[in-house]
Structure formats: structure tokens, C-alpha cells
Amino acid sequence: MGGLEDLLTPLDLDLGPSNLEYFDKMNLCKQKLEEKALKAEEAYAKEEQCKKDVQEKTAKILAEKAELAAKLESEKGAFGDVQEKITKLNSQKSDLESQLSVSVFDFFFFFL
């Protein structure tokens, strides 16, 4: 009749040896793809963990770098203070030496 009855008739599937081999190959292919997907997911998880570890180490190193830079700046300031003291002491030393030479010179002229 060509109507609704034709659509409801079950499909005629040939489940002969060639089709069974095809389904076996497809199942094997599916299994291999699932294994590859699992390996890829595991590799991705490892990469994500490595990335997280590197980011944590980077943050730690950057914090240590900032701490060392701050320490260096404070030591530069202390070094500048020491240099100022050295300059001041050298100036005082020169003044005392000149006073001493004048005093010695006066002493010798006094007795001459």
C-alpha cells in the first residue's frame, strides 16, 4: 500500500559474517579511541599540575625577589650613611692633622 505500514516494517539487517567483522572492527576502533582519550586526559591533568606547581614556584620566587630588592635598598641607604660618616671622619682627621702641624710648627718657633 506504500503508506504507514511500509515505514513501520522492521529494517532488513544483514548480520552476516562481513557485517559482524565490521562491528568488531568498529568496537576495537572505539576501544582504542577511548584509551587514547583517557591517556590524553591523564597527560592533560599532569600538565595542569605542572603548570600549577610552576606558578606557585614563580610566585614564591617573585616574593623572594621583592624581599631581596627591599633589603638591598635598605642596605644601600645604610651604605650611604656609612660613606657620609667616612667622609665626615676624613674631614675631621684632615682638620686635626692641620691643627697638629700648626701646633708643632708653633712649638718649634716658640723655642727657637
Secondary structure, DSSP 8 states (H G I E B T S, - for coil): --SHHHHHS------SHHHHHHHHHHHHHHHHHHHHHHHHHHHHHHHHHHHHHHHHHHHHHHHHHHHHHHHHHHHHHHHHHHHHHHHHHHHHHHHHHHHHHHHHHHHHHHH-
